[in-house]
Amino acid sequence: MAARVDLSTQACDICRKRKVKCHPPPSSSDATRCGRCARLSLPCTFLSPSRTRGPKKRTRTHVESEGRSSSVSADNGDTDTFKYSTDDLCDRGLFTLIMQDYLNYLYPLVPIVHRPSFQQFLRENRECKDGGFLSLVTAIAAVVVATMPSRFQLYQSYHSPLRFASRREMARYCYDKIMRLRDATYFDQINFQKFATSYLLYAAFRQLGDHNMSRMLDVEATQIARLLNLHRISEYDGLNCIEAQLRKKGFWLIFYGFVHNQLQNVLGERLSYLDPIILHYINPEDLMPLEVDDEMIFEHEVLLPPSPTPCLMTGFILHSRVFWAAVRSTCPESPTEPCPCARARDLSMQIAYLQDRLHNLKVLLEDIPPSLQAWQPLDAKIISDVDGGGRMADVQSQFASMRANLHVTHLWLQSLLIDQLETAQVHKRGGSASMPRTQPTADAKALWLQREDLCRQLFCVLYSLPQINLEANGLHLACKVRDIAASLLICPFHPADPEAERAAGYLRQSTDILSRLDSSECMVTMHLQTWVDTDRIKK
């Protein structure tokens, strides 16, 4: 009888499950674990009994990724072994469609991946062997279905349809799947991919109107962003060109949320990404991404076009400048701005500060490329075909989504500043916002005319763009439209005055638009307390 092969030459339990070669341990490492288990800090055991070769019984299986597994069973309790790590989400063809929808519709607005590398990793099925990439694509799937209801309906009618009854159900399953891929050491090592996963989950639940979950994920993404020093250009030394571009884009994505909280943190419950001191020392130009498409960026070089041409990153950069202008001066030569504490003590200083912010925002988009102007129809000749493969229609659609994002945000931020300016002026006069209104002052009339102008511009933008491009902006767009329209509810004029009649007309138009834009699956409670402090419940 042949001698039994020594255990050291057999695959360990984990390598046997994953059906990979079990490499012997390096001479300098723990000799009791194979190379893979030692690298992943996993227990290396040889306890599973040897089995007779031949076909295996059909049974409940596990989806594996880097030693982490999650039990998945079909509705009938009898499942064939999954070929891909995303098969528990959906059919492989449908998964590929969801990833392509991200690139077509959401990437221009949330460019949180390096597109060529991402597409290459998808072709290589990298998520089957890389738990980090599996988490990333799962988060992308969550944000796609959360943002675009019409695509979710299409996925449900696919020949192998989604098994989820609602967008929220799928987003929560994606979240649970990602959490199962983590262990106690997850935060010991950080990278941009982990930031991207947290940010995408935050964005997904915010799109769904699940503000409790989005708030907590926002904190996680914010913390990783701070640990990665996305806001410090001095910490970018040693990064390759791709990583530097990704981190600059990541800074602005998290900065958008920071500005939202600065201007709309009504309940004061959200933690801030930056404080006034850090913000003071940031030069926004240092952190602006390069104005080239991802296809021009490689690890060790960036290929610049021979002449400046509007690309997808052009819209992202303009959008970032709009957010910056809402909280800081866009002119580097401007004198030092008063700190929030000084403005809080001096209403005249606060009013001057808000008027300066409002003026800067108004003029910021006066000279931008025609392809991104508010109402000018797209001209194929002025848009670069970034893929070089005749996908001009897709690029035009992506520019249309960016136009909606850019100009609605531009108008919305102005509306918020007008709200603050109006409140400051009322307080300076010794009144309060809740006092009965009398004949409006000259300042109030001037602000009201600006509100009317914002509404007119808003309707022109929204009625000039296809519904699919508005939908790509998700619930954010509906919330911004609602905020602008809500400012018309407190009209300082008599109901019979022409201004009040125009306001009523604008509100009717806003209601019609919101009926098409707001497809949330639950009540929007952004400005309401949505959590329960159980320690305060009296028994």
Secondary structure by P-SEA (a helix, b strand, c coil): ccccccccccccaaaaaaccccccccccccccccaaaaaacccccccccccccccccccccccccccbbbbbbccccccccccccccccccaaaaaaaaaaaaacccccccccaaaaaaaaaaaccccccaaaaaaaaaaaaaaaaccaaaaaaaaacccccccccaaaaaaaaaaaaaaaccccccccccaaaaaaaaaaaaaaaaacaaaaaaaaaaaaaaaaaaaccccccccccccaaaaaaaaaaaaaaaaaaaaaacccccccccccccaaaaaacccccccccccccccccccbbbbcccccccaaaaaaaaaaaaaaacccccccccccccaaaaaacaaaaaaaaaaaaaaaaacccccccccccccccccccccccccccaaaaaaaaaaaaaaaaaaaaaaaaaaaaaaaaaaaaaaaccccccccccccaaaaaaaaaaaaaaaaaaaaaaaccaaaaaaacaaaaaaaaaaaaaacccccccccaaaaaaaaaaaaaaaaaaaccccccccccccccccccccccc
